[in-house]
Amino acid sequence: MLYGDSLQPPPGYVFDAAVATTFSLDFETALAAPVSLALFAAENRDDILSHPLALLEGAERIAGRLVVFADAGHLHAQSRPHSRLCSLLERIIVEVAAPRGGAFHPKMWALRYRPTRAEDPTLLRLLVLSRNLTRDRSWDISLRLDGELTRRPDAKNRPLFDLLTRLPDLAVAGISDEARALTVEIAEDVRRAKWTMPDRFEDVAFALNGFGGKIWQPAACARLGVISPFCDTDALALLAGLPTAEKPIIISRPDQLACIDTATLDTFERVSVLDEMAASEDGEEVSASALQGLHAKAFIAEIGWDTVLTIGSGNATGPALLSGNNVELFASLQGKRSKVGSIEQIMGEKGFGRLTRAFVPSELDPVDPAVVAAEARLDIARRALCRGGLRLRCERFESEDTGEHPWRVWLTPSVALALKGIGSLSAWPITRGDGHACDVLSALRSGESVDLGAMPLVDLTRFLAFRLTDENEKVSVLFSTSLIMDGLPAERHAAILRWVIDSRDAFFRYLRLLLSELGDPFSAALAAQEGSGTTAWSAAADDAPLLEDMVRALCRGGERLHAIERLMTRLEAGNDTGADPIPADFRTLWDAFRLALQDQGADHAG
């Protein structure tokens, strides 16, 4: 199942609003998600990323209607500059921290779709995943539930409601009133959802860990099967000690199992790992970077005549199942074993087990304790940087030598940060790349501001990349976080629009994309194409077909034409070069449509 397909509206519906949660996130995948929601699906993420106009319009269409909550400090960064379009995600991404000191770990989407026909009901969709919002190629598992919005709350949805309503208060760098209101609104809708069960299953139950109260753990059962990429001795001892008629079985990763006590592994009937050949399709050779192994998480229990399949974010680890410090979401599907299958059928040779092999305890050495200690130091420093009150400040300055770099940015700590055990720390705006990295370790330790350099308006961003290295140089970590930026000019957004819409051809192709109707993915995908290979479209970009599209939009109420008017206003606001970003011949055409829109508004008022 493709991530993008899971977000696409059902036939006869269009995307209306959504709230998502993820542990980690990469900016390119997050940029592609709005395109899947509001415009068109694609076979893979890179197909979408090749169309900057589609990325821009996707972000514009879902602005104010999508919030993504991610664990603070787990936004992926890279050495090369990120696209300036990533700054548009500042309105979407909210970094949060688990209230009990663990990881914010749930992977969930709650989506609302509105019908194109007034008589049809509002639909909701819930995705409960093991996959983060990244381009990871691991084996993962997902549950998709579609349902209708009803008038009465359903007690089964209470854990979902509890998670959603608590999200805004977990934000580490603030949250807009708009995002807070949307999250509460979606929470109320999910509370009143009536879900349609997947084939062969009869019921679903949800559970939430990480906020106190009873911790979800697998129930007593006749037999238990576990799929968990991460594990520790304490959690596996718990699972092996559950009242069961038979020993449990587990599929995990070899590097994790190598750290488990042999006596604990002996309490399992079968201990397996993903076969290396299963990391590619049909055993084909693929690049080493694509071989990511296992990331799915599932607990499968045989209870009476039923099989209960629990999926979600939780691994077989202490923070997930014992202390409850991690925020985790679980969905448990229940069905007759004769229809769903037994553990052996699901995890054995005729099921997922055919992709596994037996784990050999001596095949890997346990992780070096010094590396584990270094990773722990880096994690503490990462948390301090994300939650320590760092702010950005930007100011425009006048100088004959500034050229296209009239803005200067400072990183300012509210208090001195200890950052113990850290050997080096550099930082740079994600739009600039590490060629513009600044050493910030000594300044942050003394509580002093750091000059991050001068840059053009389009490079200003709240997302800052950090590279941390421990004092023994054993481990290094690269990540990004979003900081409050004081002095961010209102025209920055318009400047990004002008950076993408940088030519006459791009302007007219973007108008076509803007005029594509909600729920018409074919026309949106066609309009998003580059000029090459679409001669018929580009040749007629400012000719009769565009006029027909505009007339059609006017007859349908003018919503898309109002979007064009907003675009023109923004392009003019972001024009700091003196050149007119809008073709003169289109201005003449637009003046006539502006009068028609005004007349239409007057008729409605009358």
Disulfide bonds with the S-S distance in Angstrom:
none
